[in-house]
Each structure stands twice: as structure tokens, then as C-alpha cells.
Amino acid sequence: MGKLDGRVVIITGAARGQGEREARLFAAEGARVVLGDVLDAQGEALAKELGEERARYVHLDVGREEDWTTAVAAAKDAFGSVDGLVNNAGILRFNELTGTPLEEYLTVVRVNQVGAFLGMRTVAPELEAAGGGTIVNTASYVALTGMAFLTSYAATKAAIVGMTRVAAMELADKGIRVNAMCPGAIDTAMTNPAQLDPDADPAEASAAVDELYRKLVPMGRIGRPEEVARLALFLSSDDSSYITGQPFVVDGGWLAGVSVF
Ligand SMILES: NC(=O)c1ccc[n+]([C@@H]2O[C@H](COP(=O)([O-])OP(=O)(O)OC[C@H]3O[C@@H](n4cnc5c(N)ncnc54)[C@H](O)[C@@H]3O)[C@@H](O)[C@H]2O)c1
């Protein structure tokens, strides 16, 4: 028996990174998954690998209202109903506050913040119609503490935690639980862009990232995407049946405090 037997879950940004791990784990735990992304070739390939009984890919730019309508229709067409959502899609831009162009700021808001808003707004009525369900939003460590050069990103992730609390209150009586994950540094292309560079030496890039996080994180290493996927599973399954409206930090102890030694 899987922890998500019989469930149908839409996962955004599922073509790679944490979303891919969530898709694999949720499918292994019995869910049927609808993978949304803008990386069509990668998303299609993953859905094919997971199999038609388990997975579908749909082109879903999370900042576009009409894409959400199409994604929900595709999910219902394939699997009958939807009772779970993982808002995982996100982008990151580094820039100092005074050098951030408005266009860049709004680009990040459109994907991270508007994307999570549209996802919850579009999918919540489907979860209600299915008799209840779960929403897991992907915020960040920087929703809860500061990090220089991340004004746009930090703003959107704090907004996600805020929206999570409000949605949890409004949707509780419909049997819908809404929680947020706040990952620290996780080893994906977002934190380690060398993963996408065919000319980069993966061992060298990993060693540089390892060195950095050995010093910063009490557990002495960067997190793995499957460690975030397991939190998403917990928050999507009955194991978390009395939990809603909360941000959950998964960061190897990074946020616990500073160390002077
Ligand atoms: N990697 C980290 O250290 C870290 C830390 C905290 C939070 N996060 C958050 O975790 C989530 C997953 O990131 P990741 O680490 O797997 O990075 P990633 O860059 O590997 O994956 C992000 C995914 O989102 C997709 N995406 C981007 N724009 C999209 C759009 N408009 N519509 C649909 N999909 C879109 C990308 O194509 C990609 O598949 C993001 O929300 C990110 O902000 C990551």
C-alpha cells in the first residue's frame, strides 16, 4: 500500500530538480501525477518513463491563467478528478536591491508568486469537488530570514508563506489542507547551475558547492532534492492529517543560528 493510493496530484515545475523527485516519489507511493512545466521535452520524457497509468505531462506556464485551466482539464480527462497540488515551479534571480530592474522583479513575481496564487485559486474548487485534498506550496528558507541579493526572490517566497496561511484558513472547512515547504540549499540546477552546462566538470562543480555548504550548514552538506520530496509526501499524505497553514523548514539546520567556531 502506498501513502498516496488513489490520489491525483498536479505537480508544477516537474520536469527536473525537486519537482521531478516529487513526481517520482508520489507515483511510487500510488498517486497518479500530472506534471506541469515549460520544459516540454524533459517533462514528456519523465511522464513516459513513469507510464500512462501513472503520469501525464502538460505544458503549464504557471503565470498564465489559461494554462492552468488547460492543465486541470487534462488532469480530469486523464484521471477523473484532482485532489492534490504541489506548487513547486520557481525561478531565482540574484541582484542587489538598487540594481534590480523592475522587469526582472516582476518576472520573478509572475512565476513564483502569481504562479502559486493561480495554482491554488484554480485547483482548490477541484479539491473541494473531490471531497477534500492537499496543497503544498514551495517557499524557501529566505521566506523566513534574509539573504543579500535576493530581493525579488525573497519577496515572492514570503508572499507564498502568507498566502499559505490565508488559504489554509479559508479552505479548512472544505477538507483542504495547505502547507508550505521552506528548503535551504538543495542540490539542483537552481543552486548549482553547472548541472546544466555540458562543458562543466560535474565533480568539480559539486566539490565547490560541497565546500561552501560544509561551512554554512550545521549538518555539513547541501540538501538532496529527494529530501524535499519526502517532506512534500508527508504534507500531501494522511501522515500530516492535523497540520495546515504552516511553513516547514528543511535546511540541515542552517536557520538554527550562527556559529562563531
Ligand atoms: N534549489 C534550492 O536550493 C531551493 C531552495 C529553496 C527553494 N527552492 C524552490 O524549490 C522549487 C524547485 O526548484 P529546484 O531547486 O528544483 O530548481 P530547478 O530550477 O531545477 O527547477 C525549477 C523547475 O521549475 C520550472 N519552471 C520555471 N519557470 C516555470 C514556469 N513559468 N512554469 C512552469 N514551470 C516553470 C523549471 O523549468 C524547472 O523544471 C522552486 O520553487 C525553488 O524556488 C529551491
The ligand as an SDF file (V2000), in Angstrom:
LIG
                    3D

 44 48  0  0  0  0  0  0  0  0999 V2000
   17.4220   24.5740   -5.0160 N   0  0  0  0  0  0  0  0  0  0  0  0
   17.3220   25.2600   -3.9040 C   0  0  0  0  0  0  0  0  0  0  0  0
   18.3280   25.4660   -3.1970 O   0  0  0  0  0  0  0  0  0  0  0  0
   15.9970   25.8020   -3.4500 C   0  0  0  0  0  0  0  0  0  0  0  0
   15.9060   26.3240   -2.1590 C   0  0  0  0  0  0  0  0  0  0  0  0
   14.6860   26.8160   -1.7070 C   0  0  0  0  0  0  0  0  0  0  0  0
   13.5810   26.7750   -2.5210 C   0  0  0  0  0  0  0  0  0  0  0  0
   13.6920   26.2690   -3.7830 N   0  0  0  0  0  0  0  0  0  0  0  0
   12.4720   26.2480   -4.5940 C   0  0  0  0  0  0  0  0  0  0  0  0
   12.1990   24.9020   -4.9730 O   0  0  0  0  0  0  0  0  0  0  0  0
   11.4590   24.8970   -6.1820 C   0  0  0  0  0  0  0  0  0  0  0  0
   12.0970   23.9150   -7.1670 C   0  0  0  0  0  0  0  0  0  0  0  0
   13.3580   24.4110   -7.5530 O   0  0  0  0  0  0  0  0  0  0  0  0
   14.5870   23.4470   -7.9420 P   0  0  0  0  0  0  0  0  0  0  0  0
   15.5970   23.5860   -6.8700 O   0  0  0  0  0  0  0  0  0  0  0  0
   14.0770   22.0980   -8.2580 O   0  0  0  0  0  0  0  0  0  0  0  0
   15.1440   24.2090   -9.2300 O   0  0  0  0  0  0  0  0  0  0  0  0
   15.0990   23.8640  -10.7970 P   0  0  0  0  0  0  0  0  0  0  0  0
   15.4920   25.1240  -11.4640 O   0  0  0  0  0  0  0  0  0  0  0  0
   15.8550   22.6300  -11.0720 O   0  0  0  0  0  0  0  0  0  0  0  0
   13.5560   23.5210  -11.0750 O   0  0  0  0  0  0  0  0  0  0  0  0
   12.5700   24.5090  -11.2650 C   0  0  0  0  0  0  0  0  0  0  0  0
   11.5410   23.9580  -12.2390 C   0  0  0  0  0  0  0  0  0  0  0  0
   10.5180   24.9660  -12.4180 O   0  0  0  0  0  0  0  0  0  0  0  0
   10.2700   25.0740  -13.8070 C   0  0  0  0  0  0  0  0  0  0  0  0
    9.7210   26.3800  -14.1610 N   0  0  0  0  0  0  0  0  0  0  0  0
   10.3680   27.5730  -14.2420 C   0  0  0  0  0  0  0  0  0  0  0  0
    9.5270   28.5260  -14.6690 N   0  0  0  0  0  0  0  0  0  0  0  0
    8.3160   27.9270  -14.8510 C   0  0  0  0  0  0  0  0  0  0  0  0
    7.0400   28.3850  -15.2720 C   0  0  0  0  0  0  0  0  0  0  0  0
    6.8240   29.6730  -15.6130 N   0  0  0  0  0  0  0  0  0  0  0  0
    6.0200   27.4980  -15.3250 N   0  0  0  0  0  0  0  0  0  0  0  0
    6.2230   26.1920  -15.0070 C   0  0  0  0  0  0  0  0  0  0  0  0
    7.4060   25.6950  -14.6200 N   0  0  0  0  0  0  0  0  0  0  0  0
    8.4350   26.5630  -14.5400 C   0  0  0  0  0  0  0  0  0  0  0  0
   11.6310   24.8360  -14.4610 C   0  0  0  0  0  0  0  0  0  0  0  0
   11.5020   24.5450  -15.8490 O   0  0  0  0  0  0  0  0  0  0  0  0
   12.1600   23.6760  -13.6260 C   0  0  0  0  0  0  0  0  0  0  0  0
   11.7190   22.4280  -14.1110 O   0  0  0  0  0  0  0  0  0  0  0  0
   11.4160   26.3400   -6.6570 C   0  0  0  0  0  0  0  0  0  0  0  0
   10.2040   26.9340   -6.2790 O   0  0  0  0  0  0  0  0  0  0  0  0
   12.5530   26.9860   -5.9030 C   0  0  0  0  0  0  0  0  0  0  0  0
   12.3800   28.3810   -5.7640 O   0  0  0  0  0  0  0  0  0  0  0  0
   14.8600   25.7820   -4.2640 C   0  0  0  0  0  0  0  0  0  0  0  0
  1  2  1  0
  2  3  2  0
  2  4  1  0
  4  5  1  0
  4 44  2  0
  5  6  2  0
  6  7  1  0
  7  8  2  0
  8  9  1  0
  8 44  1  0
  9 10  1  0
  9 42  1  0
 10 11  1  0
 11 12  1  0
 11 40  1  0
 12 13  1  0
 13 14  1  0
 14 15  2  0
 14 16  1  0
 14 17  1  0
 17 18  1  0
 18 19  2  0
 18 20  1  0
 18 21  1  0
 21 22  1  0
 22 23  1  0
 23 24  1  0
 23 38  1  0
 24 25  1  0
 25 26  1  0
 25 36  1  0
 26 27  1  0
 26 35  1  0
 27 28  2  0
 28 29  1  0
 29 30  1  0
 29 35  2  0
 30 31  1  0
 30 32  2  0
 32 33  1  0
 33 34  2  0
 34 35  1  0
 36 37  1  0
 36 38  1  0
 38 39  1  0
 40 41  1  0
 40 42  1  0
 42 43  1  0
M  CHG  2   8   1  16  -1
M  END
$$$$
